[in-house]
Amino acid sequence: MAPMAHGYERVVVSGLGVVSPIGIGVENFWRAARDGRSGIEDIPAFAGLPLADYRCRIAGRVPDFDPSRYAAAYAGIERLDRYAQFGLAASTEAVRDAGLAVTPDNSHRVGVMVGAGMGGMLIGEREFDRLYRTLKPHRVHPGFIPGITLNSASGVIAIALGARGPNLTTSTACSSSAHALGQAMWAIRTGQAEAVVTVGADASITPLVFAGFGTLRTLSTRFNDEPQRASRPFDQLRDGFVMGEGAAALVLESQTAARRRGARIYAEVAGYSGVGEAHHMVIPREDGTEVARTISLALADAGIPPAAVDYVNAHATSTTIGDVVEVRALRRVFGTHADRLLISATKSMIGHTLGAAGAIAGVVCALTLETGEVHPTINYEQPDPECRLAGISAAPCRADIDVALLNAFGFGGSNAVVVLRTYEG
């Protein structure tokens, strides 16, 4: 497939990093994803707060995460919020994977762009609780403000790497890091940077956030006693999403810079679109027209016709209306080709990682393009007739995949779609 004709610098993926409920590190994560392993489990009670009073009592938590492993990258990592620790860990892994050295000579050409939905909620809730228990405002931790700002992770990552290029944080709820990928692509296309470490991170399984999603009635409650069955995109028994946490990072580079370094190239980032639905804060437009428009614009940006798309990493949160709308949109855009698409939902295994979801989907798309392996959508046992597409499967498969699409949709109607394709130099 020929490169797009816009005349911009082509953008490629040269490094990957993951921190997830099914594995830390790309190799561990990808093995578990291909095997269809679930990372959803019972969560322990919050300190001083009975979990029995919560409607949902399960989540996808990152097990055995040790921030001290990354202490060499950032002194004081133990004082960071968990989401920033995840982001730093994933970016460290991705930069190492890319073999990218940030030096005084190139530091102003290396950027950091992060997508985060909630930010430093662990620190925020802890200090709020401390203030009202002690009634001592002067005892609020001095790191409270820089620790809870949504750009805390992008600042920390840039400091750790010495990256002095464009530094941005995007917060559009669940589409945050998909937008970050798109913005990073544009920064490289237009010459603002030659490399961008692009990260999605969230760690919001906290007493208040967990309660908030519960009262919003978006979380699954049917499978509290069978946690690994709870996240079931496109299945007739789905009753809401399962919260997850984690981070993913992708090193995006200009083709010129990556080839000059002799870097391994996983895939090309070919197109992006971000659309606001202006419809409802939580519910997408039910006919799928705005999601379809987002997909169409991303494909147009990539210069790729719908019939050339092989694989979709679906947003597929496992909510009753969201999954239906996404399938309606796919049918609008792809017509009969929709039944030839291979489709998988990573959230079936790790839950909904909020702001990290788009970046994790980006890692999956890059690996799928490189290996031809499509991970399963687990718990797809009783297909919902309104969501049925031939390419959704509870079994893994192999195929020749040249073009992949990732969908990410956030509260407030913030839609993002990114197109990746097999790199051809």
C-alpha positions in Angstrom: 0.0 0.0 0.0 1.4 3.3 -1.0 2.0 6.0 1.7 -0.5 8.8 2.0 -0.3 11.7 -0.4 -0.6 14.6 2.0 3.1 15.4 1.8 3.6 15.1 5.6 6.4 13.3 7.3 5.4 9.7 7.8 5.0 8.5 11.5 6.0 5.1 12.8 5.9 3.2 16.0 9.4 2.1 17.2 8.8 1.2 20.9 6.1 -0.2 23.1 5.6 -0.5 26.9 2.7 -1.9 29.0 1.6 -2.0 32.6 -1.7 -4.0 32.8 -3.8 -6.3 34.9 -2.6 -9.3 32.7 1.0 -8.5 32.6 3.8 -5.9 33.1 6.0 -5.6 30.0 4.9 -6.2 26.4 5.9 -9.8 26.2 3.9 -10.8 29.3 0.9 -8.7 28.3 0.8 -10.1 24.8 1.2 -13.7 25.8 -1.7 -13.3 28.3 -3.9 -11.5 25.7 -3.3 -14.1 23.0 -4.2 -16.8 25.6 -7.4 -15.0 26.6 -6.4 -14.6 30.2 -8.6 -12.5 32.5 -7.2 -10.0 34.9 -10.5 -9.2 36.6 -10.6 -10.2 40.3 -12.2 -9.4 43.6 -10.8 -6.2 45.1 -9.8 -5.8 48.7 -11.8 -3.6 51.0 -10.8 0.1 51.1 -9.3 1.1 54.4 -12.2 1.9 56.8 -14.9 1.5 54.2 -16.8 -1.8 53.9 -16.8 -3.1 50.3 -20.1 -4.8 50.9 -21.8 -1.5 50.5 -20.6 -1.1 46.9 -22.8 -2.5 44.1 -19.7 -3.6 42.2 -16.9 -5.3 44.0 -14.5 -6.4 41.2 -11.9 -4.7 39.0 -8.9 -5.2 36.9 -5.9 -4.3 39.1 -2.2 -4.4 38.2 -0.7 -7.2 40.4 2.8 -7.1 41.9 3.7 -3.7 40.6 6.9 -2.5 42.3 7.7 1.2 41.5 11.2 0.8 43.0 12.1 -1.1 39.8 12.0 2.3 38.1 13.7 4.3 40.8 16.8 4.8 38.5 14.6 6.6 36.0 13.1 9.0 38.6 14.3 9.7 42.1 11.3 9.8 44.4 9.0 7.6 42.3 7.5 6.2 45.5 6.0 9.6 46.2 4.2 9.8 42.9 0.5 8.9 42.4 0.0 5.4 41.2 -1.2 6.5 37.8 2.1 8.5 37.3 4.1 5.5 38.4 2.4 3.4 35.8 3.0 6.0 33.1 6.6 6.3 34.0 7.1 2.5 34.0 5.4 2.1 30.6 7.3 4.9 29.0 10.6 3.6 30.4 9.9 0.2 28.9 8.9 1.8 25.5 12.0 4.0 25.3 14.2 1.1 26.1 12.4 -1.1 23.5 12.9 1.7 20.9 16.5 2.1 21.7 15.9 5.8 21.8 18.6 7.8 23.5 17.6 11.3 24.5 20.7 13.5 24.5 21.5 17.2 24.7 21.7 17.2 20.9 18.1 15.9 20.3 16.3 16.6 23.6 14.3 19.6 22.1 13.1 17.3 19.3 11.7 14.6 21.6 8.2 15.3 23.1 6.0 13.7 25.7 2.2 13.5 25.3 0.0 11.8 27.9 -3.6 10.9 28.0 -5.2 10.6 31.5 -8.8 10.6 32.4 -8.7 11.1 36.2 -5.1 11.9 37.2 -3.8 11.7 40.7 -6.9 10.5 42.5 -5.2 8.3 45.0 -3.2 11.3 46.3 -6.2 13.5 46.1 -8.5 11.3 48.1 -5.8 10.5 50.7 -5.1 14.2 51.4 -8.8 15.1 51.4 -9.4 12.4 54.0 -6.4 13.5 56.1 -7.5 17.2 56.0 -11.0 16.4 57.3 -9.8 13.9 59.9 -7.1 16.1 61.4 -8.6 19.5 60.7 -5.0 20.7 60.1 -4.6 22.5 56.8 -0.9 22.9 57.3 -0.5 19.2 57.3 -1.6 18.7 53.7 1.4 17.2 51.9 3.5 19.8 50.0 3.5 17.4 47.0 -0.3 17.4 46.8 -0.9 20.0 44.1 1.9 18.9 41.7 0.9 15.3 42.4 -2.8 15.6 41.4 -2.5 17.9 38.3 -3.4 16.0 35.2 -0.1 16.9 33.6 1.9 15.4 36.5 2.7 12.3 34.6 3.8 14.1 31.4 6.0 16.3 33.6 7.6 13.4 35.4 8.2 11.4 32.2 9.8 14.4 30.5 12.1 15.0 33.5 13.0 11.3 33.7 13.9 11.2 30.0 15.3 14.7 29.6 12.8 15.3 26.8 12.4 19.1 26.1 10.1 18.9 23.1 6.3 19.4 23.0 4.8 18.4 26.4 1.0 18.0 26.5 -1.6 16.2 28.5 -5.0 15.4 27.0 -8.0 14.6 29.2 -11.1 13.5 27.4 -12.2 10.7 29.7 -11.9 7.3 28.1 -10.6 8.7 24.7 -7.7 10.6 26.3 -4.8 8.6 25.1 -6.2 7.9 21.7 -6.3 11.7 21.2 -2.7 11.8 22.6 -1.7 9.4 19.9 -3.3 11.5 17.3 -1.8 14.8 18.6 1.6 13.1 18.7 1.2 12.0 15.1 0.4 15.5 14.1 3.3 17.0 16.0 5.7 14.7 14.1 3.9 15.2 10.7 4.2 18.9 11.0 7.8 19.0 12.2 7.3 20.1 15.8 9.1 17.0 17.0 10.9 14.0 15.5 9.9 11.6 18.3 7.1 11.7 20.9 6.8 9.3 23.8 3.0 8.9 23.9 1.4 7.5 27.0 -2.0 6.6 28.5 -2.3 6.1 32.2 -5.0 5.8 34.9 -5.2 4.3 38.4 -8.6 5.2 39.7 -9.8 2.2 41.7 -10.2 4.4 44.7 -13.1 4.7 47.2 -14.6 7.8 45.8 -14.2 7.1 42.0 -15.4 3.5 42.4 -18.4 4.8 44.3 -19.1 7.4 41.7 -19.1 5.0 38.8 -21.3 2.7 40.9 -23.9 5.3 41.5 -23.8 6.2 37.8 -24.9 2.6 37.3 -22.3 2.0 34.6 -20.5 -0.9 36.3 -21.3 -4.6 36.1 -22.9 -6.1 39.2 -24.2 -9.4 37.9 -20.9 -11.3 38.2 -19.5 -10.1 41.6 -19.1 -13.8 42.5 -17.5 -14.7 39.1 -15.2 -11.8 38.4 -13.5 -13.2 35.3 -16.9 -13.5 33.6 -18.0 -9.9 34.2 -16.4 -8.0 31.3 -18.2 -9.4 28.3 -18.4 -7.0 25.3 -21.0 -7.6 22.7 -22.5 -10.5 24.8 -26.2 -10.6 25.6 -25.5 -11.0 29.4 -23.3 -7.8 29.6 -24.6 -5.4 32.3 -21.9 -2.7 32.5 -18.2 -2.3 32.4 -15.5 -3.4 34.9 -13.0 -0.8 36.0 -9.4 -1.4 35.2 -6.1 0.4 35.8 -2.8 0.5 33.9 -0.7 2.3 31.4 0.7 1.9 27.9 3.3 3.8 26.0 4.3 4.0 22.3 7.3 5.8 20.9 6.3 7.5 17.8 9.0 8.8 15.4 9.3 10.3 12.0 10.1 7.7 9.4 13.3 9.7 8.7 14.5 9.6 12.3 13.6 6.0 12.9 15.4 4.8 9.7 18.4 7.0 10.5 18.7 5.1 13.8 18.1 1.7 12.3 15.1 1.3 14.6 12.8 -1.6 14.6 9.4 -0.4 13.3 6.3 -2.1 14.5 3.8 -0.2 12.4 2.9 3.2 10.8 0.4 5.6 12.4 -1.5 6.6 9.3 -4.5 8.6 10.3 -6.5 10.2 13.2 -9.7 11.9 13.8 -11.3 13.5 16.9 -14.9 14.4 16.9 -17.3 16.0 19.5 -20.8 14.6 19.5 -22.4 17.5 21.3 -25.2 15.1 22.3 -25.0 13.9 26.0 -22.4 13.8 28.7 -22.6 10.0 29.1 -24.7 8.4 26.4 -23.5 8.3 22.8 -25.9 9.2 19.9 -27.7 6.0 19.5 -27.8 5.8 15.8 -24.0 5.7 15.6 -23.7 8.6 13.1 -21.1 10.6 15.1 -19.0 7.5 15.8 -19.2 6.6 12.1 -18.2 10.2 11.1 -15.1 9.9 13.4 -14.1 6.6 11.7 -14.6 8.0 8.2 -12.6 11.1 8.9 -9.7 9.1 10.3 -9.7 6.8 7.3 -9.8 9.9 5.0 -6.8 11.4 6.9 -4.9 8.1 6.3 -6.0 8.0 2.6 -7.3 4.5 3.2 -10.7 3.2 1.9 -13.0 1.4 4.3 -12.6 -1.9 2.3 -8.9 -1.9 3.1 -9.4 -2.2 6.9 -8.7 -5.7 8.2 -8.9 -5.3 12.0 -10.6 -3.2 14.6 -9.7 -2.9 18.3 -13.1 -2.0 19.5 -13.8 0.5 22.3 -16.4 -2.2 23.5 -16.7 -1.4 27.2 -19.4 -3.9 27.8 -22.2 -1.4 28.4 -25.6 -2.1 27.1 -25.9 0.9 24.7 -22.2 1.6 24.0 -21.5 -1.7 22.3 -24.6 -1.5 20.1 -23.8 2.0 19.0 -20.2 1.0 18.0 -21.5 -1.9 15.9 -24.1 0.4 14.3 -21.3 2.8 13.4 -19.1 0.0 11.9 -22.0 -1.1 9.7 -22.6 2.5 8.6 -19.0 3.0 7.5 -18.1 -0.5 6.2 -21.4 -1.8 4.9 -21.1 -5.5 4.0 -17.3 -5.3 4.6 -18.2 -5.0 8.3 -18.7 -8.8 8.4 -15.2 -9.3 7.1 -13.5 -7.2 9.8 -11.7 -9.0 12.5 -12.7 -7.4 15.8 -11.5 -7.9 19.3 -12.2 -6.2 22.7 -9.2 -6.0 24.9 -11.4 -4.7 27.8 -12.9 -8.2 28.0 -9.6 -9.2 29.8 -8.4 -6.1 31.6 -11.5 -4.1 32.2 -11.9 -0.4 31.2 -8.7 1.4 32.0 -10.3 4.8 31.3 -7.6 7.3 30.0 -5.1 4.4 29.4 -7.5 2.5 27.1 -6.5 4.2 23.8 -2.8 3.7 24.3 -3.3 0.0 25.3 -5.4 -0.4 22.1 -2.5 1.2 20.2 -0.1 -1.3 21.5 -2.5 -4.2 20.6 -2.9 -2.8 17.1 0.9 -2.5 16.6 1.4 -6.1 17.8 -1.5 -7.4 15.7 -0.1 -5.8 12.6 3.4 -7.2 13.3 2.4 -10.7 14.3 -0.9 -11.3 12.4 -2.3 -12.6 15.7 -5.7 -11.4 16.8 -6.4 -11.9 20.5 -9.8 -13.3 21.6 -12.8 -11.4 23.1 -13.4 -13.5 26.1 -16.8 -14.1 27.6 -18.4 -13.8 24.2 -20.8 -16.7 24.8 -24.3 -15.5 23.9 -23.9 -12.9 21.1 -26.3 -10.0 21.3 -28.2 -10.0 18.0 -27.9 -6.2 17.9 -24.1 -6.4 18.2 -23.4 -9.5 16.1 -20.6 -9.2 13.6 -18.9 -12.2 12.0 -15.4 -11.1 13.0 -16.0 -11.0 16.8 -14.8 -14.3 18.3 -14.0 -15.8 21.7 -11.1 -17.7 20.0 -7.8 -16.2 18.9 -6.9 -16.3 15.2 -4.1 -15.5 12.7 -4.6 -13.5 9.6 -2.8 -11.2 7.1 -3.5 -7.8 8.5 -2.4 -4.6 6.8 -4.7 -2.0 8.3 -5.9 -1.7 11.9 -8.3 0.7 13.5 -8.6 1.6 17.2 -11.8 3.2 18.6 -12.0 5.2 21.8 -15.0 7.2 23.0 -15.2 9.4 26.1 -17.7 11.0 28.3 -18.8 14.3 26.9 -19.0 12.8 23.5 -15.3 13.0 22.7 -14.6 10.4 20.0 -11.2 9.4 18.8 -10.1 7.0 16.1 -6.5 6.2 15.1 -5.5 4.2 12.0 -2.4 2.1 11.9 -1.0 0.0 9.1 1.8 -2.3 8.3 5.0 -0.3 7.6 6.4 -0.4 4.1 9.6 1.5 3.8 
